Amino acid sequence: MVVEPTYTALGPSALRPGHPRRGGRRGLGPLVLGKPHNRWAPAPFRWDEERRARLRAELDAIYAHLYGLGREDVDYILETFPIVKRKDVGRYGTYKTKEIILSHYDRYVGMGINASEQG
């Protein structure tokens, strides 16, 4: 779960050869877009913004549990990101990032995974 968002962390702009982190003259496009640079290299992950958002939200919920944060703490922390909130509300009409993270958080609590109780 961690490998995929990390592998594509540079973003779509890094795929162009003119990008400062372009990875040589060819750019990173052949790597990130699933075209291996040689026949022995596996095809990496394709860029999918919605999938990346879901994976990040799930990881955020996992980290919240590992740090022993309660739901109210997670809610409070997410409210300290006004730019993310403003962009979400502008794009989706709601603070979607927060809703997804809390949904994953609640799912883990429902599964009996709660690091804050394990001390």
Secondary structure, DSSP 4 states (H G I P E B T S, - for coil): --HHHHHTTT-GGGGSTTSTT--STT-SHHHHTT--SSTTSPP-PPP-HHHHHHHHHHHHHHHHHHTT--HHHHHHHHTT-HHHHHHHHHHHSS-HHHHHHHHHHHHHHHTT--HHHH-
